[in-house]
Amino acid sequence: ASQRLEQVPRGREEDPGEGRRILEAVFEPLPDGLHMLPALPSGELGLLVLSPGGDGGAATCSLDFGILESAAPRAGWGAPFLHRGDERSELRVRLCDVEEGTGRC
């Protein structure tokens, strides 16, 4: 997506509507199921993790990038995805340090 956004023309467009077409392609709706966290993931899955700070207050939350290593749905959960408000299922996530200059982990 970042590479496509860099292609958006700055200033005057040579082809009218080119910038709009690029933005529409970048922000097109995702396929069904892509925004869900599977209850039993297969393969590596990248996550954005919102974690409370040391005092548990919302003002000190941090946003981290990580790789999902495993998921253990709460007892009795039968759906193929985890619910966003679920506080009883367990996730094991390997947090990544992202290099600001390259975007690599």
C-alpha positions as CSV (number, residue, x, y, z in Angstrom):
1,A,0.0,0.0,0.0
2,S,2.8,2.4,0.8
3,Q,4.4,1.9,-2.6
4,R,1.1,2.6,-4.3
5,L,0.6,5.7,-2.2
6,E,4.0,7.0,-3.3
7,Q,2.7,6.8,-6.9
8,V,-0.1,9.3,-6.3
9,P,0.9,12.3,-8.5
10,R,1.9,15.5,-6.7
11,G,0.7,18.6,-8.4
12,R,-0.8,18.3,-11.9
13,E,-1.8,14.9,-13.1
14,E,-0.8,13.8,-16.6
15,D,-3.7,11.5,-16.8
16,P,-6.9,13.0,-15.3
17,G,-8.2,10.8,-12.5
18,E,-4.9,8.9,-12.0
19,G,-4.5,9.8,-8.4
20,R,-8.2,8.9,-7.6
21,R,-7.8,5.5,-9.3
22,I,-4.6,4.8,-7.2
23,L,-6.3,5.8,-4.0
24,E,-9.4,3.6,-4.8
25,A,-7.1,0.6,-5.4
26,V,-5.3,1.2,-2.1
27,F,-8.5,1.6,0.0
28,E,-10.7,-1.0,-1.8
29,P,-12.8,-3.1,0.6
30,L,-11.2,-6.2,2.0
31,P,-12.5,-9.6,1.2
32,D,-14.9,-11.1,3.8
33,G,-13.1,-12.8,6.7
34,L,-9.8,-10.9,6.2
35,H,-10.4,-8.6,9.1
36,M,-11.1,-11.5,11.5
37,L,-8.7,-13.2,13.9
38,P,-9.0,-17.0,13.4
39,A,-9.6,-19.0,16.5
40,L,-7.2,-21.6,15.1
41,P,-4.7,-19.8,12.9
42,S,-2.6,-21.7,10.3
43,G,0.7,-20.1,9.4
44,E,2.1,-16.7,10.5
45,L,-0.3,-13.8,10.9
46,G,0.7,-10.2,11.5
47,L,-1.1,-8.3,14.2
48,L,-1.4,-4.8,15.5
49,V,-1.6,-5.1,19.3
50,L,-3.0,-2.3,21.6
51,S,-1.5,-2.8,25.0
52,P,-2.2,-0.9,28.2
53,G,0.7,1.0,29.8
54,G,2.3,0.2,33.1
55,D,-0.6,1.8,35.2
56,G,-3.3,0.2,33.0
57,G,-4.7,3.6,32.0
58,A,-5.9,4.3,28.5
59,A,-3.7,7.4,28.3
60,T,-0.6,5.2,28.3
61,C,-1.5,2.6,25.7
62,S,1.0,1.5,23.1
63,L,0.5,0.2,19.6
64,D,2.8,-2.7,18.7
65,F,3.3,-4.9,15.7
66,G,3.6,-8.7,16.3
67,I,3.4,-12.1,14.8
68,L,0.7,-14.5,16.2
69,E,2.4,-17.7,17.3
70,S,-0.7,-19.4,18.8
71,A,-4.3,-18.9,20.0
72,A,-6.2,-20.7,22.7
73,P,-9.9,-19.9,22.5
74,R,-11.8,-19.7,25.8
75,A,-13.6,-22.8,26.9
76,G,-16.8,-23.5,25.0
77,W,-16.0,-21.1,22.1
78,G,-16.9,-22.8,18.8
79,A,-16.8,-20.0,16.2
80,P,-13.9,-20.0,13.7
81,F,-12.9,-16.5,14.8
82,L,-12.2,-14.8,18.1
83,H,-14.4,-11.9,19.2
84,R,-12.8,-8.5,19.6
85,G,-14.2,-8.1,23.1
86,D,-13.1,-11.5,24.3
87,E,-10.9,-11.2,27.4
88,R,-10.6,-14.9,28.2
89,S,-9.1,-16.4,25.1
90,E,-5.3,-16.4,25.1
91,L,-3.0,-15.2,22.4
92,R,0.8,-15.8,22.2
93,V,2.3,-13.0,20.2
94,R,6.0,-12.4,19.3
95,L,6.3,-8.6,19.3
96,C,8.6,-7.1,16.7
97,D,10.9,-4.1,16.7
98,V,10.3,-2.2,13.5
99,E,13.1,-0.3,12.0
100,E,11.7,3.2,11.2
101,G,13.9,3.8,8.1
102,T,13.2,0.5,6.4
103,G,10.0,-0.8,7.9
104,R,11.6,-4.2,8.6
105,C,11.2,-6.2,11.7
